[in-house]
Amino acid sequence: MRANILEHKGDFIGYESITVNTAIGFTVTTLVTSDVPKQHAVTAFCRLETAQIRYRLDGTDPTTTEGILLEVGETLIVIGHMNLMRFRAIKTGTTNGVLKVQYGY
């Protein structure tokens, strides 16, 4: 049995499931709460469910051969609001990747 242990000192503010096909980033509206005062996400906890993808954190679109490779079942933690805004991912093959993402601040 595998346990997922997560320590996060802030609150979780959003969740989304991203289908990674062509180059795509996190949904900007999901990175901000609707509360007043609004909170901006500073962390994304991601797990790739299907099909290998590549990603970049510099705002440049990755390609099927350029970018950091993420394999099915691997997790990725992105920290920093600007890094969340610059995140971009693309599928590497013919099958779309599905990335499950939980945001926190």
N, C-alpha and C positions, 0 to 999 in steps of 0.2 A: 504494500500500500504506500502511495506517495503522498506526502503532505506538502501543501504550498504554504510557506511561511512568508508573511509580508509585514515589514515594519514601515509605517509611514506616519509621520508626526502630524500631518495636516488632515484635512477632510477630503473625501472623494467627492468630486463635483460633476462627473459626467462619464458616460460610457458610449462607445460606438463599435460597430462591426464594419470594417472597411473591406470592400472587395477590391483587391489590387489587380488592375489590368494594365492600362496605360499609366504613366507617371501621375501619382496622386499624393496628396498630403492629408494631414489630419483636418477634420472639419472645423473651421475657425469658430463657428458659433458654439461648438461643443467645448471649446477651450475657455469659455467665460460663463459664469453663473448668471442667472436672471435675478439674483438677490440684489438688494441695495444695501450697502455698497457692493458692487460687483467684484467677484474674485476671479483672477486669471489663473488658469492651470499652470503649474510649474513642473509637473511630472506626468509622464505617460507610462503605464505598465502595459506592455504589449505581449501577446502570444500569437505566433503564427499557426493557424489551424490547418491550412491546406496549401500546397504548392509553394515551392521555393520563390523567394523574392530578393531583390537587391534594394538597398536604401542609401540615401545620403542625407547629411545634416547641415549642408552648407547652402541650401536653397536651390541647388542645381539639380535638374532631373537626372536620375540614374538611367542607365540603359540596361539591356539584358546581359551585358558583359562588364559593365563598369558600375561600381558601387560596392557596398559591403553586403556580403551574402548572408541571408537569414534562412535557415533550414526549417522545415516543418517540425513543430514541437518546441522550437527554441523560443526564448523570451528575450525581450529587449526593453530596457528602461531608459527613457529619454528624460533628461533633467534640464530645466531651464526654459523659461517661456519663449525666448527667441529660438532656441533649438526646436521646440515644438512647432513654431511657426515656419521654420525652414525645412522640416522633415519632408522628404519625398521618397516614394517607393514605386517599384514597377515589378511585374511578374517576369520570370526568366524564361519560361517555356510557354506552352500552349494553354495550360490550365491557370485560371485565376487563383491568386493567393487570397486567403481570408485572414485578416488581422483583427483580433479582438483587443480592444483598448479600454483601459480604465484610467481616467484622469484624476489628478489630485492637486491640491495647493497647500 
